[in-house]
Structure formats: C-alpha cells, structure tokens
Amino acid sequence: MSEVMLQEQIAAANAYEALFIPAVFGQWAPVVVRAAGVESGQQVLDVACGTGILAREAAKQVAPNGRVTGLDMTPGMLAVAEQLAPEIEWKQGTAGELPFAEATFDAVVSQFGLMFFPDRVQALREMRRVLVPGGRLAVAVFNGLETHAAYSDEVALFDRTISEQAGDALRIPFCLGDTVDLKQMGEDAGFTAVSVTTHQGTARFPSLRSLVEADLRGWLPVMGIVLDEAKIEAVLAEAEATMGAFVTIQGTAEFPLSVHILSGVKAE
C-alpha cells in the first residue's frame, strides 16, 4: 500500500471515529460485551474492530489481568485504533481466516462487521474455532433498512443525488435484518445455545448536516466512494431541504436504531 493510500484510509478512519462513534456505535459496545459475558482476566477477540470502540470497552472489563486483541483488514482503521489505545494488541487480518490458533480466546465479539464478510458462515466458524470450549460469541448487526426511516430517506437521497452505488453502500449495513436467517447462520457455524435478541437505541447527531456528512465523509470513503467538496455541499443542501423530519426542536438530528445481537456458545 502506498503512503498516499494509507493517509487516505487514516483520514477516513479518523472521520469515522469522530462522527459515528459518539452518534451511533458507542452505545452498543457495552451491550455486546455484556452479551458475550466478558469478565476480568479473560482473553477477548474483537473481529472487524474498526477504530476499536468495542475492543476498548472489552479492555475495561478484562482489566487488570486480561487481554484484548482487535483485528481488522484495513491498515488505516488499525492505525487510528492503535493511536487511541496502544495498550490493546491490534492485528491485521480477515474474518474468514483468523490468524490465531484454535482455542485462544474466552470470548469473541464483533460489532457491525458481519454484514460485510464475503462468507458470513465461514467467518462465524472461524470465530468458533478460536474460542475455548465453553467460550461465548456476541455479534451485533443492524435490523433491516425498513426499520430505520432516516437511513431509508438517506439511501433515497444518495440514489438521487450521487449514484446507485452510493445508495448501495448505505444499504449494506442493514442487510441482516431477518432474525431467522441470522440465527441459522450461528447454528450452521456450529454454535450451541444460539439466540438473536433485538435491542432499541437512538442515533444522536449534533445536526442534520452532521448526520449526512458522517456518511459522506466517514462512511462512503471507507466503501471506496470519495466525493469532491462541491458534490458534498450539494448533497448536504438537498438533505436540509428533504430530511427535516428528523430534526428536533433543539436543532439536533435524532432517530431510533434497531440492532440484533447474535449470541452463541462453543460446546464443551
């Protein structure tokens, strides 16, 4: 990877951390860690760790004698993660072929990454492989797009003002909304005591502009779609004209979030 490409990835990762973690993702890290039963002294793996919010939460729970490892395929994400939490071990790799020995971790967690894996069942099998017998899995995914009115409107905005490719980039995170299919994936991967629970949260952005800008600057670049400033401003202006329903009287942008957590156990 060239230095220019790495710096572009780091810029996108910094935008992701600054814009998405406080508004959307941060609230789910404690929920996922609890679902995995993470305790002091354990060894925990965070798959598709991004900039590390879930790994950082797990590190609080395993202290003082446990260990957390974060794995991601994107060097820019890992560079930002390392800067934020150098005490955690950060490793580059893919979910479909985890670079760890069998029975290494007491818990494996993953937050909003499963949707992007080319072979989701294989990735879950790998998570099971690296768990110790009796180890626990907890994976968070978004409910379907139809349960998220704000993002449904934003997808339509991107289709209309940018391209269908941009709209698809925003559709992908919501592709695992079917709880029956999700549970079947866990069972097909060999987990026992598989369950899917649905949790409700709230996205809170400082403004409507910041909501859409988070995707224009923090999400689309992660998905390989980089827009020039003129295009970004044009899309933001259209958003202001068409998405006012999600603006509060205080001027913030807020809307409900619906998230599934897939849990399972590696049999003794």
C-alpha positions in Angstrom: 0.0 0.0 0.0 1.3 3.5 -0.9 1.8 6.1 1.7 -0.9 8.3 0.0 -3.4 5.4 0.2 -2.6 4.8 3.8 -3.1 8.5 4.7 -6.4 8.5 2.9 -7.5 5.5 4.9 -6.4 7.1 8.1 -8.3 10.3 7.3 -11.5 8.2 6.6 -10.9 6.3 9.9 -10.5 9.5 11.9 -13.7 10.8 10.4 -15.4 7.5 11.2 -14.3 7.7 14.8 -15.2 11.4 15.3 -18.6 11.3 13.5 -20.0 7.8 14.1 -18.7 6.5 17.4 -20.5 9.2 19.6 -23.6 9.3 17.5 -24.3 5.7 16.7 -21.8 3.0 17.5 -20.5 3.8 21.0 -23.8 3.0 22.8 -23.7 -0.7 21.6 -20.2 -1.6 22.8 -21.3 -2.3 26.4 -24.3 -4.2 25.2 -22.2 -6.5 23.1 -19.6 -7.0 25.8 -22.4 -8.0 28.3 -23.9 -10.4 25.7 -20.6 -12.2 25.5 -20.3 -12.4 29.3 -16.8 -10.8 29.3 -15.2 -10.9 32.7 -12.0 -9.8 34.3 -8.9 -11.8 33.3 -10.3 -13.1 30.1 -8.8 -13.2 26.6 -11.1 -11.4 24.1 -11.0 -11.0 20.3 -12.8 -8.2 18.5 -13.3 -9.1 14.9 -13.6 -6.3 12.3 -12.6 -3.9 15.1 -12.5 -0.7 13.1 -11.1 2.1 15.2 -11.6 0.0 18.3 -14.6 1.2 20.3 -15.7 -2.4 21.1 -12.2 -3.5 21.9 -11.7 -0.5 24.2 -14.9 -1.4 26.1 -13.9 -5.1 26.4 -10.5 -3.9 27.8 -12.2 -2.2 30.7 -14.0 -5.4 31.6 -11.0 -7.8 31.4 -8.7 -5.5 33.4 -6.3 -5.8 35.1 -5.1 -9.2 34.0 -7.0 -10.0 30.8 -6.0 -9.3 27.2 -7.9 -7.9 24.2 -6.9 -8.3 20.6 -8.5 -6.2 17.8 -8.5 -7.5 14.2 -9.3 -5.6 11.1 -8.3 -5.8 7.4 -7.9 -2.1 6.9 -4.5 -0.6 7.9 -5.9 2.9 8.3 -8.5 1.7 10.9 -5.8 -0.1 12.8 -3.5 3.0 12.8 -6.2 5.1 14.4 -7.1 2.3 16.8 -3.5 1.9 17.9 -3.2 5.7 18.5 -6.4 5.7 20.7 -5.5 2.5 22.7 -1.8 1.4 22.4 -2.3 -1.0 25.3 -4.5 -3.2 23.1 -3.0 -5.6 20.6 -4.1 -4.7 17.1 -3.6 -7.1 14.2 -4.4 -7.0 10.5 -6.3 -9.9 9.1 -9.6 -11.2 7.7 -12.6 -12.7 9.4 -12.6 -15.7 7.0 -9.2 -16.8 8.0 -8.4 -15.6 11.5 -4.6 -15.6 12.2 -4.9 -17.3 15.6 -4.6 -20.8 17.0 -7.6 -22.9 18.0 -9.0 -22.3 21.5 -7.2 -19.0 22.1 -10.0 -16.7 23.3 -12.6 -16.9 26.1 -14.9 -14.6 24.1 -15.2 -13.3 20.5 -17.1 -10.2 19.8 -17.9 -8.2 16.6 -19.9 -5.1 16.1 -21.4 -4.2 12.7 -18.9 -6.2 10.7 -20.7 -9.4 9.8 -22.7 -7.8 7.0 -19.5 -7.1 5.0 -17.9 -10.6 5.2 -17.8 -12.4 1.9 -18.7 -15.7 3.6 -20.5 -15.0 6.8 -20.9 -18.6 8.0 -17.2 -19.3 7.4 -16.3 -16.2 9.4 -18.5 -17.4 12.3 -16.9 -20.8 12.0 -13.5 -19.2 12.4 -14.8 -17.3 15.4 -15.9 -20.6 16.9 -12.6 -22.2 16.1 -10.5 -19.7 18.1 -12.8 -19.9 21.1 -12.0 -22.1 24.0 -14.6 -24.8 24.8 -17.4 -23.0 26.6 -16.4 -19.7 25.1 -19.0 -17.2 24.1 -19.8 -15.3 20.9 -21.7 -12.0 20.6 -22.1 -10.3 17.2 -24.1 -7.1 16.6 -25.8 -6.2 13.3 -28.4 -3.6 12.3 -32.0 -4.5 11.8 -33.4 -4.1 8.3 -33.4 -0.8 6.5 -37.2 -0.6 6.7 -36.9 -0.2 10.4 -34.7 2.9 10.1 -36.7 5.7 8.4 -33.8 8.2 8.5 -31.4 5.9 6.7 -34.1 4.9 4.2 -34.6 8.5 3.3 -30.8 9.0 3.1 -30.4 6.0 0.8 -33.0 7.6 -1.5 -31.1 10.9 -1.3 -27.8 9.2 -2.3 -29.5 7.3 -5.1 -30.9 10.6 -6.4 -28.0 12.9 -5.9 -24.9 10.8 -6.1 -25.4 7.3 -7.6 -27.0 4.0 -7.0 -23.5 2.7 -5.9 -23.5 5.3 -3.1 -27.0 4.3 -2.1 -26.0 0.6 -2.1 -23.0 1.5 0.2 -25.5 2.7 2.7 -27.9 -0.2 2.2 -25.3 -2.9 3.0 -25.2 -2.3 6.8 -28.9 -3.2 7.0 -28.8 -6.5 5.0 -29.1 -8.9 8.0 -32.4 -7.8 9.4 -34.0 -11.3 9.2 -33.6 -12.8 12.6 -34.4 -16.4 11.4 -31.6 -16.2 8.8 -29.3 -14.7 11.4 -29.9 -17.4 13.9 -29.5 -20.1 11.2 -26.0 -18.7 10.4 -25.0 -19.2 14.0 -26.2 -22.7 14.0 -24.7 -23.5 10.7 -21.3 -22.3 12.1 -21.6 -24.9 14.9 -22.5 -22.8 17.9 -24.9 -24.1 20.6 -27.4 -22.1 22.6 -27.8 -19.7 19.7 -30.1 -16.8 20.2 -30.9 -13.5 18.5 -32.1 -10.6 20.6 -33.3 -7.2 19.3 -32.3 -4.0 21.1 -33.5 -0.4 20.6 -31.3 2.6 20.7 -31.1 6.2 19.5 -28.9 7.9 17.0 -28.0 11.4 18.1 -26.2 13.8 15.8 -25.5 17.4 16.6 -27.4 18.4 13.4 -28.9 17.1 10.3 -25.9 18.3 8.4 -23.6 16.2 10.7 -25.8 13.1 10.2 -25.4 13.2 6.4 -21.9 14.5 6.5 -20.9 11.5 8.6 -21.8 9.2 5.7 -20.4 11.5 3.0 -17.1 11.9 4.8 -16.9 9.0 7.2 -18.7 6.1 5.5 -18.6 6.5 1.7 -14.8 6.8 1.7 -14.5 3.6 3.8 -16.5 2.0 1.0 -14.3 3.4 -1.7 -16.5 6.4 -2.7 -14.8 9.7 -2.4 -16.7 12.9 -3.3 -15.3 16.4 -4.0 -16.3 19.3 -1.8 -18.8 20.7 -4.3 -20.7 17.5 -4.5 -20.7 17.1 -0.7 -22.1 20.6 -0.3 -24.8 19.9 -2.9 -25.9 16.7 -1.2 -26.0 18.4 2.2 -28.1 21.2 0.8 -30.6 18.7 -0.6 -30.6 16.8 2.7 -31.5 20.1 4.5 -34.4 20.5 2.1 -35.8 17.0 2.3 -34.9 15.4 5.7 -36.2 17.9 8.2 -38.5 15.3 9.8 -35.5 14.1 11.9 -34.5 17.4 13.3 -35.5 18.1 16.9 -36.7 21.5 18.3 -33.1 21.8 19.7 -31.7 21.5 16.2 -30.1 18.1 16.7 -30.9 15.1 14.5 -32.3 12.1 16.3 -34.0 8.8 15.3 -34.5 5.3 16.6 -32.0 2.5 16.0 -32.8 -1.2 16.0 -30.0 -3.8 16.4 -29.8 -7.6 16.6 -27.3 -9.4 18.7 -26.4 -12.9 17.7 -25.1 -15.0 20.7 -23.8 -18.5 20.9 -21.5 -20.8 22.8 -18.8 -23.2 21.7 -19.7 -26.6 23.1 -17.5 -28.0 25.9 
